[in-house]
């Protein structure tokens, strides 16, 4: 019976060695590949991190430029809103007063036209007076 037990133990050791040898070779191969991968990462990773840092800086610069553009657009749109509000107020004033403001504006424009006409008339007459011509009957 002892011989049978020794034989079973011997077969079990042979089977165990048969499974362990390929497993040990596979572990050795995997460790070798892992070592090569780590070496490659050590060479490539600093460059990749530098590129990522540069991209991050570019994105920050673009974000800052966009923020400045939005601020400028906000100022512009606020100014446009103020102009619109002023136009609305003028419109309400003209409408609310029954057109008296329009009459005043028309009178002002007529006065400006009369003044410019008079000034033009005098400017055209002055050269003739200097040449000895008369002011009347021209």
KOLVO-152152 format. One record per residue (C-alpha): residue in one letter; x, y, z. Coordinates in nm, 4 decimals, padded with zeros to 6 digits. Example, Ala and Ser with C-alpha at 12.3 -4.5 7.8 and 13.67 -1.06 7.14 Angstrom:
REM residues 2
<pt rest="A" X="01.2300" Y="-00.4500" Z="00.7800"/>
<pt rest="S" X="01.3670" Y="-00.1060" Z="00.7140"/>
This chain:
REM residues 138
<pt rest="X" X="00.0000" Y="00.0000" Z="00.0000"/>
<pt rest="X" X="00.2891" Y="00.2345" Z="00.0679"/>
<pt rest="X" X="00.4153" Y="00.1705" Z="-00.2802"/>
<pt rest="X" X="00.0811" Y="00.2780" Z="-00.4232"/>
<pt rest="X" X="00.0831" Y="00.5958" Z="-00.2163"/>
<pt rest="X" X="00.4363" Y="00.6808" Z="-00.3282"/>
<pt rest="X" X="00.3354" Y="00.6193" Z="-00.6870"/>
<pt rest="X" X="00.0297" Y="00.8470" Z="-00.6568"/>
<pt rest="X" X="00.2457" Y="01.1195" Z="-00.5004"/>
<pt rest="X" X="00.5029" Y="01.0794" Z="-00.7796"/>
<pt rest="X" X="00.2315" Y="01.1115" Z="-01.0490"/>
<pt rest="X" X="00.0889" Y="01.4163" Z="-00.8723"/>
<pt rest="X" X="00.4335" Y="01.5808" Z="-00.8618"/>
<pt rest="X" X="00.4852" Y="01.5108" Z="-01.2340"/>
<pt rest="X" X="00.1427" Y="01.6592" Z="-01.3207"/>
<pt rest="X" X="00.2134" Y="01.9602" Z="-01.0984"/>
<pt rest="X" X="00.5520" Y="02.0184" Z="-01.2647"/>
<pt rest="X" X="00.3897" Y="01.9760" Z="-01.6067"/>
<pt rest="X" X="00.1471" Y="02.2609" Z="-01.5251"/>
<pt rest="X" X="00.3974" Y="02.4789" Z="-01.3394"/>
<pt rest="X" X="00.6674" Y="02.4836" Z="-01.6096"/>
<pt rest="X" X="00.4484" Y="02.6466" Z="-01.8814"/>
<pt rest="X" X="00.2989" Y="02.8790" Z="-01.6219"/>
<pt rest="X" X="00.6460" Y="02.9897" Z="-01.5098"/>
<pt rest="X" X="00.7494" Y="03.0493" Z="-01.8730"/>
<pt rest="X" X="00.4322" Y="03.2540" Z="-01.9338"/>
<pt rest="X" X="00.4939" Y="03.4618" Z="-01.6195"/>
<pt rest="X" X="00.8524" Y="03.5218" Z="-01.7348"/>
<pt rest="X" X="00.7304" Y="03.6301" Z="-02.0810"/>
<pt rest="X" X="00.4662" Y="03.8607" Z="-01.9277"/>
<pt rest="X" X="00.7242" Y="04.0195" Z="-01.6963"/>
<pt rest="X" X="00.9550" Y="04.0791" Z="-01.9923"/>
<pt rest="X" X="00.6750" Y="04.2474" Z="-02.1911"/>
<pt rest="X" X="00.5787" Y="04.4562" Z="-01.8895"/>
<pt rest="X" X="00.9388" Y="04.5712" Z="-01.8510"/>
<pt rest="X" X="00.9547" Y="04.6761" Z="-02.2190"/>
<pt rest="X" X="00.6231" Y="04.8591" Z="-02.1831"/>
<pt rest="X" X="00.7460" Y="05.0490" Z="-01.8778"/>
<pt rest="X" X="01.0672" Y="05.1481" Z="-02.0579"/>
<pt rest="X" X="00.8646" Y="05.2708" Z="-02.3569"/>
<pt rest="X" X="00.6286" Y="05.4665" Z="-02.1300"/>
<pt rest="X" X="00.9254" Y="05.6270" Z="-01.9535"/>
<pt rest="X" X="01.0505" Y="05.7521" Z="-02.2907"/>
<pt rest="X" X="00.7177" Y="05.8627" Z="-02.4408"/>
<pt rest="X" X="00.5229" Y="05.9867" Z="-02.1392"/>
<pt rest="X" X="00.7236" Y="06.3087" Z="-02.0747"/>
<pt rest="X" X="00.6673" Y="06.4203" Z="-02.4357"/>
<pt rest="X" X="00.2984" Y="06.3396" Z="-02.4150"/>
<pt rest="X" X="00.2652" Y="06.5302" Z="-02.0878"/>
<pt rest="X" X="00.4434" Y="06.8275" Z="-02.2460"/>
<pt rest="X" X="00.1977" Y="06.8200" Z="-02.5383"/>
<pt rest="X" X="-00.0979" Y="06.7993" Z="-02.2995"/>
<pt rest="X" X="00.0377" Y="07.0956" Z="-02.1038"/>
<pt rest="X" X="00.0767" Y="07.2986" Z="-02.4253"/>
<pt rest="X" X="-00.2766" Y="07.2107" Z="-02.5318"/>
<pt rest="X" X="-00.4060" Y="07.3124" Z="-02.1904"/>
<pt rest="X" X="-00.2290" Y="07.6502" Z="-02.2176"/>
<pt rest="X" X="-00.3778" Y="07.7038" Z="-02.5654"/>
<pt rest="X" X="-00.7252" Y="07.6253" Z="-02.4358"/>
<pt rest="X" X="-00.6771" Y="07.8716" Z="-02.1487"/>
<pt rest="X" X="-00.5640" Y="08.1440" Z="-02.3916"/>
<pt rest="X" X="-00.8638" Y="08.0791" Z="-02.6172"/>
<pt rest="X" X="-01.0946" Y="08.0865" Z="-02.3169"/>
<pt rest="X" X="-00.9502" Y="08.4206" Z="-02.2063"/>
<pt rest="X" X="-00.9922" Y="08.5623" Z="-02.5580"/>
<pt rest="X" X="-01.3501" Y="08.4371" Z="-02.5704"/>
<pt rest="X" X="-01.4185" Y="08.5941" Z="-02.2310"/>
<pt rest="X" X="-01.2833" Y="08.9308" Z="-02.3535"/>
<pt rest="X" X="-01.4956" Y="08.9016" Z="-02.6680"/>
<pt rest="X" X="-01.8069" Y="08.8270" Z="-02.4665"/>
<pt rest="X" X="-01.7348" Y="09.1247" Z="-02.2395"/>
<pt rest="X" X="-01.6972" Y="09.3530" Z="-02.5431"/>
<pt rest="X" X="-02.0142" Y="09.2160" Z="-02.6985"/>
<pt rest="X" X="-02.1968" Y="09.2750" Z="-02.3706"/>
<pt rest="X" X="-02.0841" Y="09.6381" Z="-02.3637"/>
<pt rest="X" X="-02.1882" Y="09.6805" Z="-02.7273"/>
<pt rest="X" X="-02.5278" Y="09.5203" Z="-02.6719"/>
<pt rest="X" X="-02.5845" Y="09.7348" Z="-02.3630"/>
<pt rest="X" X="-02.5090" Y="10.0451" Z="-02.5721"/>
<pt rest="X" X="-02.7490" Y="09.9279" Z="-02.8431"/>
<pt rest="X" X="-03.0124" Y="09.8731" Z="-02.5750"/>
<pt rest="X" X="-02.9561" Y="10.2264" Z="-02.4428"/>
<pt rest="X" X="-02.9963" Y="10.3684" Z="-02.7948"/>
<pt rest="X" X="-03.3153" Y="10.1698" Z="-02.8396"/>
<pt rest="X" X="-03.4465" Y="10.2967" Z="-02.5091"/>
<pt rest="X" X="-03.3658" Y="10.6566" Z="-02.6072"/>
<pt rest="X" X="-03.5409" Y="10.6132" Z="-02.9414"/>
<pt rest="X" X="-03.8407" Y="10.4695" Z="-02.7601"/>
<pt rest="X" X="-03.8470" Y="10.7659" Z="-02.5193"/>
<pt rest="X" X="-03.8265" Y="11.0167" Z="-02.8084"/>
<pt rest="X" X="-04.1029" Y="10.8303" Z="-02.9867"/>
<pt rest="X" X="-04.3191" Y="10.8389" Z="-02.6733"/>
<pt rest="X" X="-04.2487" Y="11.2104" Z="-02.6290"/>
<pt rest="X" X="-04.3465" Y="11.2892" Z="-02.9882"/>
<pt rest="X" X="-04.6560" Y="11.0719" Z="-02.9691"/>
<pt rest="X" X="-04.7582" Y="11.1875" Z="-02.6226"/>
<pt rest="X" X="-04.7393" Y="11.5611" Z="-02.6880"/>
<pt rest="X" X="-04.9521" Y="11.5486" Z="-03.0004"/>
<pt rest="X" X="-04.6714" Y="11.6394" Z="-03.2362"/>
<pt rest="X" X="-04.5698" Y="11.9687" Z="-03.0705"/>
<pt rest="X" X="-04.2147" Y="11.8453" Z="-03.0493"/>
<pt rest="X" X="-04.2242" Y="11.7658" Z="-03.4209"/>
<pt rest="X" X="-04.3452" Y="12.1174" Z="-03.4946"/>
<pt rest="X" X="-04.0596" Y="12.2573" Z="-03.2849"/>
<pt rest="X" X="-03.8086" Y="12.0383" Z="-03.4663"/>
<pt rest="X" X="-03.9487" Y="12.1410" Z="-03.8041"/>
<pt rest="X" X="-03.9270" Y="12.5083" Z="-03.7022"/>
<pt rest="X" X="-03.5676" Y="12.4591" Z="-03.5914"/>
<pt rest="X" X="-03.4762" Y="12.2940" Z="-03.9212"/>
<pt rest="X" X="-03.6475" Y="12.5749" Z="-04.1161"/>
<pt rest="X" X="-03.4484" Y="12.8314" Z="-03.9173"/>
<pt rest="X" X="-03.1224" Y="12.6488" Z="-03.9850"/>
<pt rest="X" X="-03.2078" Y="12.6349" Z="-04.3559"/>
<pt rest="X" X="-03.2814" Y="13.0090" Z="-04.3619"/>
<pt rest="X" X="-02.9519" Y="13.0902" Z="-04.1874"/>
<pt rest="X" X="-02.7480" Y="12.8737" Z="-04.4256"/>
<pt rest="X" X="-02.9254" Y="13.0253" Z="-04.7246"/>
<pt rest="X" X="-02.8512" Y="13.3763" Z="-04.6003"/>
<pt rest="X" X="-02.4867" Y="13.2906" Z="-04.5358"/>
<pt rest="X" X="-02.4509" Y="13.1385" Z="-04.8829"/>
<pt rest="X" X="-02.6114" Y="13.4463" Z="-05.0380"/>
<pt rest="X" X="-02.3654" Y="13.6792" Z="-04.8602"/>
<pt rest="X" X="-02.0662" Y="13.4616" Z="-04.9488"/>
<pt rest="X" X="-02.1598" Y="13.4806" Z="-05.3167"/>
<pt rest="X" X="-02.2063" Y="13.8608" Z="-05.3050"/>
<pt rest="X" X="-01.8809" Y="13.9473" Z="-05.1242"/>
<pt rest="X" X="-01.6476" Y="13.8606" Z="-05.4146"/>
<pt rest="X" X="-01.8484" Y="14.0904" Z="-05.6476"/>
<pt rest="X" X="-01.8256" Y="14.3802" Z="-05.4003"/>
<pt rest="X" X="-01.4489" Y="14.3414" Z="-05.3871"/>
<pt rest="X" X="-01.4365" Y="14.3558" Z="-05.7705"/>
<pt rest="X" X="-01.6331" Y="14.6786" Z="-05.7737"/>
<pt rest="X" X="-01.9740" Y="14.5377" Z="-05.8650"/>
<pt rest="X" X="-02.2979" Y="14.6507" Z="-05.7061"/>
<pt rest="X" X="-02.4998" Y="14.4614" Z="-05.4531"/>
<pt rest="X" X="-02.8290" Y="14.5496" Z="-05.6148"/>
<pt rest="X" X="-02.9733" Y="14.4326" Z="-05.9420"/>
<pt rest="X" X="-02.7546" Y="14.1256" Z="-05.9773"/>
